[in-house]
Structure formats: structure tokens, C-alpha cells
């Protein structure tokens, strides 16, 4: 048995609606958003949310169950940024300021798509998250440690057309799934 280890995991943060088939899986990350994965900077990631809550309301003769909307998802990354990639994380979190050309809180950030692949070349698993909006980019730098950043992205379970913003697949479920590029395009998902 092989657990998912850091050496078997690749992560991409790319433009919204990017299809998994457009990901380049063999090159290191470059400034072109779809050219490759982010290598060597992410310490950990987590996904939370997506819960559906049902509230039971007592009425005469029994109960009425009211289903509340599914909660938002959140994907969070702790990263150690490298100087070689310059403003990589700021470019994901902020927009380019029109007046100066720098990344700033005055700019307009764009939504992102996130893909995660874990594979030992025999048992691949893939996850995709679309329409992710950056809510937090926290920075910390201490004298006895590297600079670290925390990037949080939130997204709804579906987009305005009812198409899912979260997908996952693995070879144990789908024998046609061989890598992250086999995840379906967002527009191909059923909105039922």
C-alpha cells in the first residue's frame, strides 16, 4: 500500500474554467498560468465545506424538514514562496493595479481553477475546483524561519448554471482515468 506522499502530488492554480486536459504535467511552473504545476512551494493544503444541513421544524402532527443550501467550499494552502517566482502568490490573490502595473488591493483579482493530482503511476487520483475566489493571502516572516503565506480560496458548490465546481476521480472508480488530464471539462459536466 502506498499512501499519498508529497513526492506523488502535483498542484496547479490556473485561470477559471481551464479544462484539465489543457494542463501541462511535465514542466515546472512558469508565469503562463496553464504551463505547469506549482513545484516546491506548497507545504500543505486542505478542503473544507460543502455540507448540507437539514433543519427539522416541529409542527402539529410531526415535523417538517427544511434543507438549507449547501455551504461554500474552501481550499487553503500554506506555502513557502521562492524568490525565483517573484510575485506568483500576489498575482493569484490580487489584480494588477491599472495606474502602476503592480499587484495591489486596488486591482481586480480573477477567479481561479485549482487541480490536484496524486499518483504513484498506477493508482492516480485527481481533484478539480472551479470558480475559486481568493479571500485571504496572509504573510508571515520570522527571524528563525522562512517567509510563509496562507492562501484561502472559496467557491460555491455550483456555478450560476448549476454546473458543479468540484469534481474528483480515481482509477479505482473509473478505469479510463489515468491522470489529471482525464478529468472532464467543466462545460461537459451534467448540471442535474
C-alpha positions in Angstrom: 0.0 0.0 0.0 1.3 3.5 -0.9 -0.1 6.5 0.9 -0.3 9.8 -0.9 3.0 11.4 -0.2 4.4 14.8 -1.1 6.6 13.4 -3.9 3.5 11.9 -5.6 1.4 15.1 -5.6 1.1 17.9 -8.1 -0.9 21.1 -7.7 -2.0 23.7 -10.3 -3.7 27.0 -9.7 -4.8 28.3 -13.1 -7.3 30.6 -14.8 -11.0 29.9 -14.1 -12.7 27.4 -16.4 -9.4 25.9 -17.5 -10.0 22.3 -18.7 -7.9 19.6 -17.0 -6.9 18.4 -20.5 -5.1 21.8 -21.0 -2.8 21.3 -18.0 0.9 20.7 -18.8 2.0 18.0 -16.5 5.7 17.7 -17.2 7.1 21.2 -16.8 7.9 23.3 -13.8 5.6 26.2 -13.0 6.1 29.3 -15.2 4.4 32.7 -15.4 2.0 31.3 -18.0 -1.0 30.1 -15.9 -1.6 26.9 -17.8 2.0 25.9 -18.5 2.6 23.7 -15.5 2.2 22.8 -11.8 3.4 24.7 -8.8 6.5 22.8 -7.6 8.3 23.0 -4.3 6.4 25.8 -2.5 3.3 24.3 -1.1 3.6 22.9 2.4 0.1 21.6 2.8 -3.5 22.0 1.6 -7.0 21.4 2.9 -10.5 21.4 1.6 -13.5 22.1 3.9 -17.2 22.9 3.4 -19.8 21.6 1.1 -22.1 20.4 4.0 -25.8 20.2 3.6 -27.8 21.0 6.7 -31.3 19.8 7.3 -33.4 21.6 10.0 -36.3 19.7 11.5 -39.1 22.2 12.3 -41.8 20.8 14.7 -45.3 21.3 13.6 -48.6 19.9 14.9 -48.7 16.3 13.9 -45.0 15.8 13.3 -42.0 17.6 11.7 -41.2 19.5 8.5 -37.6 19.0 7.3 -36.1 22.1 5.7 -33.0 21.6 3.7 -30.6 24.6 3.8 -28.4 25.5 0.9 -25.1 23.6 0.7 -22.3 25.6 2.4 -19.4 27.1 0.4 -16.2 25.1 -0.1 -12.9 26.5 1.0 -9.5 25.4 -0.2 -6.5 26.5 1.8 -2.7 26.4 1.1 0.3 27.0 3.4 3.2 27.9 1.2 6.9 28.9 1.4 7.3 31.2 -1.5 10.6 31.2 -3.5 12.2 34.4 -4.7 12.6 32.9 -8.2 8.9 33.1 -8.8 8.6 36.7 -7.7 5.0 37.7 -7.3 3.4 34.4 -8.0 1.2 34.3 -5.0 0.3 38.0 -5.1 -0.7 37.6 -8.8 -3.1 34.8 -7.7 -4.6 36.9 -4.9 -4.7 40.5 -6.3 -5.3 42.2 -9.6 -2.8 44.4 -11.4 -3.2 48.0 -10.4 -4.0 50.0 -13.5 -2.1 53.1 -12.5 1.2 51.5 -11.6 1.2 48.0 -13.0 2.0 46.4 -9.7 -0.3 43.9 -7.9 -2.3 45.7 -5.3 -5.6 45.6 -3.4 -6.9 48.3 -5.8 -6.6 45.7 -8.6 -9.4 43.3 -9.6 -8.4 39.7 -8.9 -9.8 37.0 -11.2 -11.4 33.7 -10.1 -9.2 30.6 -10.4 -9.4 26.9 -11.0 -7.4 24.5 -8.8 -6.3 21.0 -9.7 -4.6 18.4 -7.5 -3.2 15.1 -8.7 -1.8 12.3 -6.6 -0.3 9.3 -8.4 2.1 6.5 -8.0 1.8 6.0 -11.8 -0.6 3.0 -11.1 -3.3 4.5 -8.9 -4.0 8.1 -9.9 -6.4 10.3 -8.0 -7.5 13.8 -9.3 -9.4 16.7 -7.8 -10.7 19.8 -9.5 -12.1 23.0 -8.1 -13.5 25.8 -10.3 -14.7 29.4 -9.8 -12.4 29.9 -6.7 -12.3 33.4 -5.3 -9.2 34.3 -3.2 -10.4 35.5 0.2 -7.1 35.6 2.1 -3.4 35.9 1.4 -1.7 36.1 4.8 2.1 36.6 5.1 4.4 35.9 7.9 8.2 36.1 8.2 10.1 35.4 11.4 13.8 35.7 12.1 14.3 31.9 12.7 12.1 30.7 9.9 11.2 31.1 6.2 8.6 33.5 5.0 5.3 31.7 4.8 2.0 32.6 3.2 -1.5 31.3 3.6 -3.8 31.3 0.6 -7.5 30.7 1.1 -10.0 30.3 -1.8 -13.7 30.0 -1.5 -16.2 28.7 -4.1 -19.8 27.7 -4.3 -20.9 24.0 -4.9 -22.2 25.0 -8.4 -22.0 28.0 -10.7 -24.9 30.1 -11.9 -25.9 27.5 -14.5 -26.0 24.7 -11.9 -22.7 23.1 -13.1 -20.6 21.6 -10.4 -17.5 23.5 -9.2 -15.9 20.4 -7.6 -15.0 17.1 -9.3 -12.9 14.1 -8.4 -12.0 10.8 -10.0 -9.6 7.9 -9.5 -8.6 4.8 -11.3 -10.2 2.6 -8.6 -13.6 4.2 -9.6 -13.0 4.8 -13.3 -10.6 2.6 -15.2 -10.4 5.2 -18.0 -8.8 7.7 -15.6 -5.1 7.7 -16.0 -4.0 11.3 -14.9 -5.4 14.7 -14.0 -5.8 15.5 -17.7 -8.6 12.9 -17.9 -10.9 14.9 -15.7 -13.8 16.2 -17.8 -14.0 19.8 -18.9 -16.2 21.9 -16.7 -18.7 22.5 -19.5 -19.1 18.8 -20.0 -20.5 18.2 -16.5 -24.1 17.5 -16.1 -25.9 20.3 -14.2 -28.5 17.9 -12.6 
